[in-house]
Amino acid sequence: QVQLVESGGGSVQPGGSLRLSCAASGSIFSANAMAWYRQAPGKQRELVADITSGGRTTYAGSVKGRFTISRDNAKNMVYLQMSSLKPEDTAIYYCNAPMGSLVLYSWGQGTQVTVSS
């Protein structure tokens, strides 16, 4: 069973930057698309960005131009570089492998991102 461990969250001021990391165990990682999701208090979890096994990326409109998703298949890692952060980016961020409207793996513990002045 693949396990996902997110890290890199923290508290930043508006306009700041953070880089999130997701470590995935399991040899099939490189064959799957991967994605970052987030869940703000009182809201449903939403897809933020995804990246195919070949490196093609897509982004939610709310983060396009500010966030960059990348992956290192050799290290079984997925990253989310976040810039120009806004208070509305405050959420717990998770990684997983998208499978239509579902996900392939059990959710990890996530990493908290708080943007506040």
VENCOR-V381685 format. One record per residue. SS is DSSP state (~ for helix, > for strand, _ for the rest). BURIAL is 1 if it has 9 or more other C-alpha atoms within 8 Angstrom, else 0. D_CENTER is the distance of its C-alpha to the mean C-alpha in Angstrom with 1 decimal. Layout:
SS,BURIAL,D_CENTER / SS,BURIAL,D_CENTER
//
This chain:
_,0,19.7 / _,0,16.3 / _,1,14.7 / >,1,11.1 / >,1,10.9 / >,1,8.2 / >,1,9.9 / _,1,10.6 / _,1,10.6 / >,1,14.0 / >,0,16.4 / >,1,17.0 / _,1,19.5 / _,1,19.0 / _,0,18.7 / _,1,17.0 / _,1,14.1 / >,1,11.6 / >,1,9.7 / >,1,6.9 / >,1,7.7 / >,1,7.5 / >,1,11.1 / >,1,12.3 / _,1,16.1 / _,1,18.2 / _,0,19.9 / _,0,18.6 / ~,1,15.1 / ~,1,16.2 / ~,0,17.7 / _,1,14.7 / _,1,12.2 / >,1,8.6 / >,1,5.7 / >,1,2.5 / >,1,5.2 / >,1,7.2 / >,1,10.8 / _,1,13.4 / _,0,16.8 / _,0,19.0 / _,0,16.6 / _,0,15.1 / _,0,11.5 / >,0,10.3 / >,1,8.4 / >,1,6.8 / >,1,6.8 / >,1,8.0 / >,1,10.2 / _,1,13.4 / _,1,15.2 / _,0,17.3 / _,0,14.7 / _,0,15.0 / >,1,12.3 / >,0,12.1 / >,1,10.8 / _,1,11.6 / _,0,14.8 / _,0,14.0 / _,1,11.6 / _,0,13.4 / _,0,15.2 / _,1,13.2 / >,1,9.7 / >,1,9.6 / >,1,7.5 / >,1,9.7 / >,1,10.8 / >,0,13.9 / ~,0,15.5 / ~,0,18.3 / ~,0,16.3 / _,1,14.0 / >,1,11.0 / >,1,7.7 / >,1,6.9 / >,1,5.6 / >,1,9.0 / >,1,9.8 / _,1,13.5 / _,1,16.1 / _,1,14.3 / _,1,16.1 / ~,1,17.0 / ~,0,15.5 / ~,1,12.0 / _,1,12.9 / >,1,11.0 / >,1,9.5 / >,1,5.7 / >,1,5.3 / >,1,4.7 / >,1,7.9 / _,1,10.4 / >,1,11.5 / >,0,15.3 / _,0,16.6 / _,0,16.0 / >,0,15.3 / >,1,13.1 / _,0,14.7 / _,1,14.0 / _,1,14.6 / _,1,11.9 / _,1,11.4 / _,0,12.3 / _,1,9.0 / >,1,9.3 / >,1,11.2 / >,1,11.1 / >,1,14.5 / >,1,16.0 / _,1,19.7 / _,0,23.0
//
